[in-house]
């Protein structure tokens, strides 16, 4: 099976990006049981099953983007999966929202 790639731009400091992304990973962990494992301070690996689809993914935080790749769910769900990832990462990386607002708006 192929890989689905994504990239979300940001203009926040990397330590702030990590804090915000950690909130997203905790949300996915509690909602879907997705396990995350940070690889240093700049990225993580994810594994689990989301809505019946096996997930194996990784991402990296750079000065300007969060980019990564994950299991391609197939032609029928590819667009939805990419849109979901873009939407969730964009929401947590929104500089107009505080970290507390990000925590409260993940659903």
Rosetta constraint file for C-alpha pairs under 8 A:
AtomPair CA 1 CA 71 HARMONIC 7.19 0.50
AtomPair CA 1 CA 72 HARMONIC 6.65 0.50
AtomPair CA 2 CA 71 HARMONIC 6.52 0.50
AtomPair CA 2 CA 72 HARMONIC 5.45 0.50
AtomPair CA 3 CA 69 HARMONIC 6.06 0.50
AtomPair CA 3 CA 70 HARMONIC 5.37 0.50
AtomPair CA 3 CA 71 HARMONIC 4.88 0.50
AtomPair CA 3 CA 72 HARMONIC 4.74 0.50
AtomPair CA 4 CA 69 HARMONIC 5.27 0.50
AtomPair CA 4 CA 70 HARMONIC 5.20 0.50
AtomPair CA 4 CA 71 HARMONIC 5.95 0.50
AtomPair CA 4 CA 72 HARMONIC 4.75 0.50
AtomPair CA 4 CA 78 HARMONIC 7.57 0.50
AtomPair CA 4 CA 82 HARMONIC 7.52 0.50
AtomPair CA 5 CA 67 HARMONIC 7.57 0.50
AtomPair CA 5 CA 68 HARMONIC 5.76 0.50
AtomPair CA 5 CA 69 HARMONIC 4.20 0.50
AtomPair CA 5 CA 70 HARMONIC 6.58 0.50
AtomPair CA 6 CA 67 HARMONIC 5.59 0.50
AtomPair CA 6 CA 68 HARMONIC 5.50 0.50
AtomPair CA 6 CA 69 HARMONIC 6.11 0.50
AtomPair CA 6 CA 82 HARMONIC 6.95 0.50
AtomPair CA 6 CA 85 HARMONIC 7.65 0.50
AtomPair CA 6 CA 86 HARMONIC 7.34 0.50
AtomPair CA 7 CA 65 HARMONIC 6.43 0.50
AtomPair CA 7 CA 66 HARMONIC 5.69 0.50
AtomPair CA 7 CA 67 HARMONIC 4.12 0.50
AtomPair CA 7 CA 68 HARMONIC 6.50 0.50
AtomPair CA 7 CA 86 HARMONIC 7.62 0.50
AtomPair CA 8 CA 65 HARMONIC 5.37 0.50
AtomPair CA 8 CA 66 HARMONIC 5.22 0.50
AtomPair CA 8 CA 67 HARMONIC 6.26 0.50
AtomPair CA 8 CA 86 HARMONIC 6.43 0.50
AtomPair CA 8 CA 89 HARMONIC 6.77 0.50
AtomPair CA 8 CA 90 HARMONIC 6.58 0.50
AtomPair CA 9 CA 64 HARMONIC 5.67 0.50
AtomPair CA 9 CA 65 HARMONIC 4.17 0.50
AtomPair CA 9 CA 66 HARMONIC 6.42 0.50
AtomPair CA 9 CA 90 HARMONIC 7.94 0.50
AtomPair CA 10 CA 63 HARMONIC 7.97 0.50
AtomPair CA 10 CA 64 HARMONIC 5.33 0.50
AtomPair CA 10 CA 65 HARMONIC 5.46 0.50
AtomPair CA 10 CA 66 HARMONIC 7.52 0.50
AtomPair CA 10 CA 93 HARMONIC 6.27 0.50
AtomPair CA 10 CA 94 HARMONIC 7.77 0.50
AtomPair CA 11 CA 63 HARMONIC 7.69 0.50
AtomPair CA 11 CA 64 HARMONIC 6.02 0.50
AtomPair CA 11 CA 95 HARMONIC 7.44 0.50
AtomPair CA 12 CA 16 HARMONIC 6.42 0.50
AtomPair CA 12 CA 17 HARMONIC 6.29 0.50
AtomPair CA 12 CA 63 HARMONIC 7.94 0.50
AtomPair CA 12 CA 64 HARMONIC 7.88 0.50
AtomPair CA 12 CA 93 HARMONIC 7.52 0.50
AtomPair CA 12 CA 95 HARMONIC 6.82 0.50
AtomPair CA 13 CA 17 HARMONIC 6.34 0.50
AtomPair CA 13 CA 63 HARMONIC 7.15 0.50
AtomPair CA 14 CA 18 HARMONIC 6.21 0.50
AtomPair CA 14 CA 61 HARMONIC 7.01 0.50
AtomPair CA 14 CA 62 HARMONIC 7.03 0.50
AtomPair CA 14 CA 63 HARMONIC 6.15 0.50
AtomPair CA 15 CA 19 HARMONIC 6.41 0.50
AtomPair CA 16 CA 20 HARMONIC 6.28 0.50
AtomPair CA 17 CA 21 HARMONIC 6.02 0.50
AtomPair CA 17 CA 61 HARMONIC 7.57 0.50
AtomPair CA 17 CA 93 HARMONIC 6.61 0.50
AtomPair CA 18 CA 22 HARMONIC 5.97 0.50
AtomPair CA 18 CA 41 HARMONIC 7.47 0.50
AtomPair CA 18 CA 42 HARMONIC 7.48 0.50
AtomPair CA 18 CA 61 HARMONIC 7.57 0.50
AtomPair CA 19 CA 23 HARMONIC 6.61 0.50
AtomPair CA 19 CA 99 HARMONIC 7.85 0.50
AtomPair CA 20 CA 24 HARMONIC 6.70 0.50
AtomPair CA 20 CA 92 HARMONIC 5.73 0.50
AtomPair CA 20 CA 93 HARMONIC 6.81 0.50
AtomPair CA 20 CA 99 HARMONIC 6.43 0.50
AtomPair CA 20 CA 102 HARMONIC 7.18 0.50
AtomPair CA 21 CA 25 HARMONIC 6.24 0.50
AtomPair CA 21 CA 89 HARMONIC 7.44 0.50
AtomPair CA 21 CA 92 HARMONIC 6.74 0.50
AtomPair CA 21 CA 93 HARMONIC 7.91 0.50
AtomPair CA 22 CA 26 HARMONIC 6.14 0.50
AtomPair CA 23 CA 27 HARMONIC 6.20 0.50
AtomPair CA 23 CA 102 HARMONIC 7.84 0.50
AtomPair CA 23 CA 103 HARMONIC 6.29 0.50
AtomPair CA 24 CA 28 HARMONIC 6.26 0.50
AtomPair CA 24 CA 88 HARMONIC 7.67 0.50
AtomPair CA 24 CA 89 HARMONIC 7.85 0.50
AtomPair CA 24 CA 92 HARMONIC 7.22 0.50
AtomPair CA 24 CA 106 HARMONIC 7.18 0.50
AtomPair CA 25 CA 29 HARMONIC 6.01 0.50
AtomPair CA 25 CA 34 HARMONIC 7.86 0.50
AtomPair CA 25 CA 36 HARMONIC 6.77 0.50
AtomPair CA 26 CA 30 HARMONIC 6.17 0.50
AtomPair CA 27 CA 31 HARMONIC 5.95 0.50
AtomPair CA 27 CA 106 HARMONIC 7.14 0.50
AtomPair CA 28 CA 32 HARMONIC 5.40 0.50
AtomPair CA 28 CA 33 HARMONIC 6.60 0.50
AtomPair CA 28 CA 34 HARMONIC 5.75 0.50
AtomPair CA 29 CA 33 HARMONIC 4.38 0.50
AtomPair CA 29 CA 34 HARMONIC 4.46 0.50
AtomPair CA 29 CA 35 HARMONIC 5.97 0.50
AtomPair CA 29 CA 36 HARMONIC 7.68 0.50
AtomPair CA 30 CA 34 HARMONIC 7.64 0.50
AtomPair CA 32 CA 48 HARMONIC 7.74 0.50
AtomPair CA 32 CA 49 HARMONIC 7.02 0.50
AtomPair CA 32 CA 50 HARMONIC 5.85 0.50
AtomPair CA 32 CA 51 HARMONIC 7.82 0.50
AtomPair CA 33 CA 48 HARMONIC 6.49 0.50
AtomPair CA 33 CA 49 HARMONIC 7.35 0.50
AtomPair CA 34 CA 46 HARMONIC 6.61 0.50
AtomPair CA 34 CA 47 HARMONIC 5.65 0.50
AtomPair CA 34 CA 48 HARMONIC 4.49 0.50
AtomPair CA 34 CA 49 HARMONIC 6.67 0.50
AtomPair CA 34 CA 50 HARMONIC 7.54 0.50
AtomPair CA 35 CA 46 HARMONIC 5.60 0.50
AtomPair CA 35 CA 47 HARMONIC 5.29 0.50
AtomPair CA 35 CA 48 HARMONIC 6.14 0.50
AtomPair CA 36 CA 44 HARMONIC 6.49 0.50
AtomPair CA 36 CA 45 HARMONIC 5.66 0.50
AtomPair CA 36 CA 46 HARMONIC 4.51 0.50
AtomPair CA 36 CA 47 HARMONIC 6.61 0.50
AtomPair CA 37 CA 44 HARMONIC 5.34 0.50
AtomPair CA 37 CA 45 HARMONIC 5.27 0.50
AtomPair CA 37 CA 46 HARMONIC 6.55 0.50
AtomPair CA 38 CA 42 HARMONIC 7.78 0.50
AtomPair CA 38 CA 43 HARMONIC 5.85 0.50
AtomPair CA 38 CA 44 HARMONIC 4.06 0.50
AtomPair CA 38 CA 45 HARMONIC 6.44 0.50
AtomPair CA 39 CA 43 HARMONIC 5.41 0.50
AtomPair CA 39 CA 44 HARMONIC 5.09 0.50
AtomPair CA 39 CA 45 HARMONIC 7.20 0.50
AtomPair CA 40 CA 44 HARMONIC 7.88 0.50
AtomPair CA 42 CA 60 HARMONIC 5.57 0.50
AtomPair CA 42 CA 61 HARMONIC 4.97 0.50
AtomPair CA 42 CA 62 HARMONIC 7.15 0.50
AtomPair CA 43 CA 58 HARMONIC 7.21 0.50
AtomPair CA 43 CA 59 HARMONIC 5.34 0.50
AtomPair CA 43 CA 60 HARMONIC 4.12 0.50
AtomPair CA 43 CA 61 HARMONIC 5.71 0.50
AtomPair CA 44 CA 58 HARMONIC 5.59 0.50
AtomPair CA 44 CA 59 HARMONIC 5.73 0.50
AtomPair CA 44 CA 60 HARMONIC 6.85 0.50
AtomPair CA 45 CA 56 HARMONIC 7.57 0.50
AtomPair CA 45 CA 57 HARMONIC 5.73 0.50
AtomPair CA 45 CA 58 HARMONIC 4.23 0.50
AtomPair CA 45 CA 59 HARMONIC 6.74 0.50
AtomPair CA 46 CA 55 HARMONIC 7.27 0.50
AtomPair CA 46 CA 56 HARMONIC 5.75 0.50
AtomPair CA 46 CA 57 HARMONIC 5.02 0.50
AtomPair CA 46 CA 58 HARMONIC 5.91 0.50
AtomPair CA 47 CA 54 HARMONIC 7.75 0.50
AtomPair CA 47 CA 55 HARMONIC 5.35 0.50
AtomPair CA 47 CA 56 HARMONIC 4.66 0.50
AtomPair CA 47 CA 57 HARMONIC 6.49 0.50
AtomPair CA 48 CA 54 HARMONIC 5.99 0.50
AtomPair CA 48 CA 55 HARMONIC 5.17 0.50
AtomPair CA 48 CA 56 HARMONIC 6.84 0.50
AtomPair CA 49 CA 53 HARMONIC 5.28 0.50
AtomPair CA 49 CA 54 HARMONIC 4.40 0.50
AtomPair CA 49 CA 55 HARMONIC 5.44 0.50
AtomPair CA 50 CA 54 HARMONIC 6.47 0.50
AtomPair CA 50 CA 55 HARMONIC 6.69 0.50
AtomPair CA 53 CA 73 HARMONIC 6.76 0.50
AtomPair CA 54 CA 71 HARMONIC 7.41 0.50
AtomPair CA 55 CA 70 HARMONIC 6.75 0.50
AtomPair CA 55 CA 71 HARMONIC 5.63 0.50
AtomPair CA 56 CA 70 HARMONIC 5.54 0.50
AtomPair CA 56 CA 71 HARMONIC 5.46 0.50
AtomPair CA 57 CA 68 HARMONIC 7.34 0.50
AtomPair CA 57 CA 69 HARMONIC 5.62 0.50
AtomPair CA 57 CA 70 HARMONIC 3.80 0.50
AtomPair CA 57 CA 71 HARMONIC 6.26 0.50
AtomPair CA 58 CA 68 HARMONIC 5.52 0.50
AtomPair CA 58 CA 69 HARMONIC 5.75 0.50
AtomPair CA 58 CA 70 HARMONIC 6.36 0.50
AtomPair CA 59 CA 66 HARMONIC 6.72 0.50
AtomPair CA 59 CA 67 HARMONIC 5.40 0.50
AtomPair CA 59 CA 68 HARMONIC 3.82 0.50
AtomPair CA 59 CA 69 HARMONIC 6.43 0.50
AtomPair CA 60 CA 66 HARMONIC 5.69 0.50
AtomPair CA 60 CA 67 HARMONIC 5.50 0.50
AtomPair CA 60 CA 68 HARMONIC 6.10 0.50
AtomPair CA 61 CA 65 HARMONIC 6.14 0.50
AtomPair CA 61 CA 66 HARMONIC 4.57 0.50
AtomPair CA 61 CA 67 HARMONIC 6.70 0.50
AtomPair CA 62 CA 66 HARMONIC 6.19 0.50
AtomPair CA 62 CA 67 HARMONIC 8.00 0.50
AtomPair CA 72 CA 78 HARMONIC 6.45 0.50
AtomPair CA 73 CA 77 HARMONIC 5.76 0.50
AtomPair CA 73 CA 78 HARMONIC 5.74 0.50
AtomPair CA 73 CA 81 HARMONIC 7.52 0.50
AtomPair CA 74 CA 78 HARMONIC 5.62 0.50
AtomPair CA 75 CA 79 HARMONIC 7.79 0.50
AtomPair CA 77 CA 81 HARMONIC 6.03 0.50
AtomPair CA 78 CA 82 HARMONIC 6.19 0.50
AtomPair CA 79 CA 83 HARMONIC 6.09 0.50
AtomPair CA 80 CA 84 HARMONIC 6.03 0.50
AtomPair CA 81 CA 85 HARMONIC 6.25 0.50
AtomPair CA 82 CA 86 HARMONIC 6.14 0.50
AtomPair CA 83 CA 87 HARMONIC 6.00 0.50
AtomPair CA 84 CA 88 HARMONIC 6.11 0.50
AtomPair CA 85 CA 89 HARMONIC 6.04 0.50
AtomPair CA 86 CA 90 HARMONIC 5.82 0.50
AtomPair CA 87 CA 91 HARMONIC 6.04 0.50
AtomPair CA 88 CA 92 HARMONIC 6.40 0.50
AtomPair CA 88 CA 106 HARMONIC 7.57 0.50
AtomPair CA 89 CA 93 HARMONIC 6.08 0.50
AtomPair CA 90 CA 94 HARMONIC 6.03 0.50
AtomPair CA 91 CA 102 HARMONIC 7.31 0.50
AtomPair CA 92 CA 102 HARMONIC 5.53 0.50
AtomPair CA 92 CA 106 HARMONIC 7.91 0.50
AtomPair CA 97 CA 101 HARMONIC 5.75 0.50
AtomPair CA 97 CA 102 HARMONIC 6.40 0.50
AtomPair CA 98 CA 102 HARMONIC 6.28 0.50
AtomPair CA 99 CA 103 HARMONIC 6.26 0.50
AtomPair CA 100 CA 104 HARMONIC 6.38 0.50
AtomPair CA 101 CA 105 HARMONIC 6.24 0.50
AtomPair CA 102 CA 106 HARMONIC 6.58 0.50
